[in-house]
Amino acid sequence: MDVDRVPIDIGYYLAGFADGEGSFNVSFRKRRDYTQAPWKVSLCFNVSQRDEAILRLFQRQLRCGTMRTRADGVWYFEVNRLEDIITNVIPFFERFGFLSAKKQRDFAKFTKLAQMMKDGKHLSHDGLRSMLSIRRDMNDGGACRRKYTDAQILSLLGESSEATR
């Protein structure tokens, strides 16, 4: 993605909007058909809002992602494809940035996780342990919204959570 083609006022507007309403996430899903590691790791950048127009602007400027709506009228824009995250989302936010320290921290961790996945580190037990460590304080710990705890993920790797501390 050529981030220089994004109008500066639109870029900073969207970055500010994402600073307040956006989220950078990493999820782990059980996969019995994965031979190297029993977990599928997925990254996602998303923004939700009742106003579809702002989210369509994200989609237009980032040139990727999908839109969906819930029954209550809330719209979601999300980017799940690793290639789109690496080539579109990360360069956009590297250029336009965030003001809040929390979003800067989460974005830095998200960027590190994307690089690890690009390098294939999510396919090894050591890589998964490292990714769990990085994820630990993203989104204020996110534990209440996570389907699997670190301990559950590590147990499928044949380890206890004490082994990583």
DRENTOR-631773 format. One line per 2 residues: number of its first residue (from 1); their letters; for each residue x, y, z of C-alpha. Coordinates in Angstrom, 2 decimals. Example, Ala and Ser with C-alpha at 12.3 -4.5 7.8 and 13.67 -1.06 7.14 Angstrom:
// residues 2
1) AS) 12.30 -4.50 7.80; 13.67 -1.06 7.14;
This chain:
// residues 165
1) MD) 0.00 0.00 0.00; 1.26 3.43 -0.83;
3) VD) 0.34 5.37 2.32; 1.48 8.60 0.66;
5) RV) -1.67 8.52 -1.50; -3.88 8.84 1.62;
7) PI) -4.90 12.50 2.10; -3.21 13.71 5.26;
9) DI) -6.41 15.05 6.85; -8.24 11.77 6.22;
11) GY) -5.28 9.73 7.50; -5.03 11.63 10.78;
13) YL) -8.82 11.60 11.19; -8.95 7.81 10.81;
15) AG) -5.93 7.29 13.07; -7.59 9.44 15.74;
17) FA) -10.83 7.54 15.32; -8.99 4.21 15.66;
19) DG) -7.14 5.56 18.70; -10.48 5.75 20.49;
21) EG) -12.57 3.07 18.82; -10.16 0.62 17.16;
23) SF) -8.67 -2.58 18.48; -5.63 -4.70 17.65;
25) NV) -6.16 -8.33 18.64; -4.50 -11.72 18.53;
27) SF) -6.56 -14.85 19.00; -5.74 -18.51 19.46;
29) RK) -8.09 -21.19 18.15; -7.80 -24.92 18.80;
31) RR) -6.96 -26.88 15.68; -6.64 -30.64 15.83;
33) DY) -5.54 -30.77 12.17; -2.41 -28.64 12.78;
35) TQ) 0.60 -30.90 13.09; 3.31 -28.50 14.31;
37) AP) 1.27 -26.69 16.95; -2.33 -27.30 18.10;
39) WK) -3.27 -23.62 17.77; -4.18 -21.37 14.88;
41) VS) -3.02 -17.83 15.59; -4.94 -14.96 13.99;
43) LC) -4.40 -11.22 14.05; -7.20 -8.72 13.59;
45) FN) -7.55 -4.95 13.41; -11.16 -3.86 13.88;
47) VS) -13.35 -0.85 14.46; -17.04 -0.94 15.33;
49) QR) -19.53 1.89 15.04; -23.18 2.55 14.31;
51) DE) -22.21 4.91 11.49; -21.32 2.74 8.50;
53) AI) -19.86 5.67 6.51; -16.78 6.08 8.72;
55) LR) -16.03 2.38 8.50; -16.41 2.44 4.72;
57) LF) -13.84 5.25 4.71; -11.43 2.95 6.59;
59) QR) -12.04 0.23 4.00; -11.50 2.63 1.10;
61) QL) -8.29 4.13 2.47; -6.76 0.85 3.67;
63) RC) -7.89 -0.96 0.50; -8.67 -4.14 2.40;
65) GT) -10.90 -5.60 5.09; -14.50 -6.61 5.38;
67) MR) -17.67 -5.01 6.68; -20.41 -6.73 8.62;
69) TR) -23.34 -5.69 10.73; -25.03 -7.05 13.83;
71) AD) -28.76 -7.28 14.39; -28.62 -4.23 16.71;
73) GV) -27.29 -2.01 13.92; -23.62 -1.91 14.93;
75) WY) -21.21 -2.16 12.00; -17.77 -3.77 12.08;
77) FE) -14.81 -3.14 9.85; -12.11 -5.75 10.28;
79) VN) -8.88 -6.82 8.66; -7.91 -10.44 9.35;
81) RL) -5.63 -11.36 6.45; -1.99 -11.31 7.59;
83) ED) -0.82 -10.00 4.21; -3.27 -7.07 4.41;
85) II) -2.21 -6.32 7.98; 1.47 -6.27 7.00;
87) TN) 1.15 -4.35 3.73; -1.78 -2.01 4.48;
89) VI) -2.72 -1.65 8.15; 0.73 -1.44 9.74;
91) PF) 2.19 1.07 7.23; -0.93 3.26 7.58;
93) FE) -0.65 3.49 11.36; 3.13 3.81 11.25;
95) RF) 2.61 6.93 9.16; -0.34 8.46 11.00;
97) GF) 0.24 7.12 14.52; -1.67 7.37 17.76;
99) LS) -1.72 9.93 20.55; -2.61 7.60 23.43;
101) AK) 0.18 5.62 25.05; -2.12 2.59 25.39;
103) KQ) -2.87 2.40 21.66; 0.80 3.02 20.82;
105) RD) 1.74 0.11 23.08; -0.90 -2.24 21.65;
107) FA) 0.06 -1.32 18.09; 3.76 -1.96 18.78;
109) KF) 2.93 -5.39 20.17; 0.59 -6.11 17.25;
111) TK) 3.35 -5.14 14.80; 5.80 -7.47 16.57;
113) LA) 3.24 -10.31 16.47; 2.67 -9.74 12.73;
115) QM) 6.42 -9.96 12.07; 6.65 -13.15 14.13;
117) MK) 3.84 -14.69 12.08; 5.44 -13.56 8.82;
119) DG) 8.63 -15.31 10.00; 6.65 -18.49 10.81;
121) KH) 7.33 -18.34 14.55; 3.68 -19.05 15.35;
123) LS) 4.27 -22.60 14.11; 6.63 -23.56 16.94;
125) HD) 6.03 -24.07 20.64; 8.70 -21.49 21.54;
127) GL) 7.10 -18.98 19.18; 3.64 -19.56 20.65;
129) RS) 5.02 -19.03 24.18; 6.61 -15.76 23.04;
131) ML) 3.38 -14.64 21.40; 1.41 -15.38 24.57;
133) SI) 3.85 -13.27 26.54; 3.44 -10.36 24.12;
135) RR) -0.36 -10.70 24.12; -0.57 -10.74 27.91;
137) DM) -1.07 -7.00 28.39; -2.56 -6.05 25.06;
139) ND) -6.00 -4.45 25.33; -5.61 -4.07 29.10;
141) GG) -5.01 -7.79 29.51; -8.19 -8.73 27.62;
143) AC) -8.59 -11.78 29.85; -12.34 -11.34 30.33;
145) RR) -12.91 -11.49 26.55; -10.46 -14.27 25.69;
147) KY) -11.84 -17.70 24.97; -8.66 -19.48 26.08;
149) TD) -6.37 -18.52 28.94; -2.61 -18.72 28.65;
151) AQ) -2.72 -21.80 30.90; -5.20 -23.57 28.59;
153) IL) -3.08 -22.79 25.53; 0.10 -23.95 27.23;
155) SL) -1.55 -27.14 28.49; -2.16 -28.24 24.89;
157) LG) 1.55 -27.68 24.31; 2.21 -30.05 27.21;
159) ES) 3.34 -27.32 29.60; 2.16 -25.56 32.70;
161) SE) 1.81 -21.78 32.75; 4.47 -21.70 35.52;
163) AT) 7.05 -22.86 32.98; 6.85 -19.56 31.10;
165) R) 7.25 -17.20 34.06;
